[in-house]
Amino acid sequence: MDDLDKPPSFDAGETPRRSTSSLDAIVEHPLRADEERVLTESQVTRLLKSLCIDLGFCLPANVAEILESDPPRGIDAFTRAVFKAEGLDPAIADRRLYDQVRRAVALAFDRVPNV
């Protein structure tokens, strides 16, 4: 019996009821939708040029070519890839800088239609 099928109890010692059902069927998950989007080669080229000019993330040509031919799916994956390509650990990177790079990547992904 699901907790929601039980009548409510006002006993302070009783464990609060929790639904065991998932909300996946009724809630759209923007992060999941984002994970399905991928930038085109020209979009990656423009993004990397912007990251270089605006934020100083100027990747070597061979790394840029890899990202252009096989771009990471999703905003967070692409942001992490840029930091790693720059020789930085995204987990310990300066939060302000990480957020700036992520915003630029998000803007590029905003131009990609959902699949």
C-alpha positions in Angstrom: 0.0 0.0 0.0 1.4 3.4 -1.0 1.7 5.9 1.9 -0.7 8.2 0.0 -3.5 5.5 0.3 -3.3 5.7 4.1 -5.5 8.1 6.0 -3.6 11.0 7.4 -2.2 10.7 10.9 -1.6 13.5 13.3 0.6 11.5 15.6 3.8 13.4 16.1 5.8 10.2 16.6 4.7 8.7 13.3 7.1 8.8 10.4 5.8 11.3 7.8 4.3 9.8 4.7 6.2 9.9 1.4 5.1 9.1 -2.1 6.9 6.2 -3.7 5.8 7.2 -7.2 8.1 9.1 -9.6 7.3 12.6 -10.9 9.1 11.8 -14.2 5.8 11.4 -16.1 4.6 14.8 -15.2 7.7 16.9 -14.8 9.8 18.0 -17.8 13.5 17.7 -17.0 15.4 20.5 -18.8 18.8 19.0 -17.9 17.8 15.8 -19.7 16.6 17.7 -22.7 19.9 19.7 -22.6 21.9 16.4 -22.6 20.3 15.5 -25.9 21.4 18.7 -27.7 24.7 19.0 -29.5 26.4 21.9 -31.1 27.3 21.9 -34.8 30.9 22.3 -35.9 30.4 25.9 -36.8 28.7 26.6 -33.5 31.6 25.1 -31.6 34.1 27.1 -33.7 32.2 30.4 -32.8 32.0 29.4 -29.2 35.7 28.6 -28.8 36.6 31.8 -30.6 34.4 33.7 -28.1 35.8 31.9 -25.1 39.3 32.8 -26.3 38.6 36.5 -27.0 36.3 37.1 -24.0 37.7 34.9 -21.3 41.2 33.9 -22.4 40.4 30.2 -22.9 42.4 29.7 -26.1 42.6 26.0 -26.8 45.3 24.4 -29.0 44.2 23.8 -32.6 44.3 20.0 -32.2 42.0 20.1 -29.1 39.6 22.6 -30.8 39.4 20.2 -33.8 38.4 17.3 -31.5 35.7 19.4 -29.8 34.5 20.6 -33.2 34.3 17.1 -34.7 32.9 15.4 -31.6 31.4 18.0 -29.2 30.3 17.0 -25.7 26.6 16.8 -25.3 25.1 19.3 -22.9 26.1 22.5 -21.3 27.9 21.0 -18.2 29.8 18.4 -20.2 31.0 21.0 -22.7 32.0 23.4 -19.9 34.0 20.6 -18.2 35.7 19.6 -21.4 36.8 23.2 -22.0 38.3 23.4 -18.5 40.1 20.1 -18.9 41.4 21.1 -22.3 42.8 24.2 -20.7 44.6 22.0 -18.1 42.2 23.1 -15.3 40.2 20.9 -12.9 36.6 22.1 -13.2 35.9 20.8 -9.7 38.4 23.2 -8.1 38.3 26.0 -10.6 37.5 29.5 -9.6 33.7 29.6 -9.4 33.3 33.0 -11.0 35.4 32.0 -14.0 33.6 28.6 -14.2 30.2 30.4 -14.2 31.4 32.8 -16.9 32.5 30.0 -19.2 29.3 28.0 -18.4 27.2 31.1 -19.3 28.9 31.4 -22.7 28.4 27.7 -23.3 24.8 27.9 -22.3 24.2 30.8 -24.7 25.6 28.7 -27.5 23.3 25.8 -26.5 20.3 28.1 -26.4 20.7 28.5 -30.1 20.3 24.7 -30.6 16.8 23.4 -31.0 15.6 20.6 -28.7 15.5 17.2 -30.3 
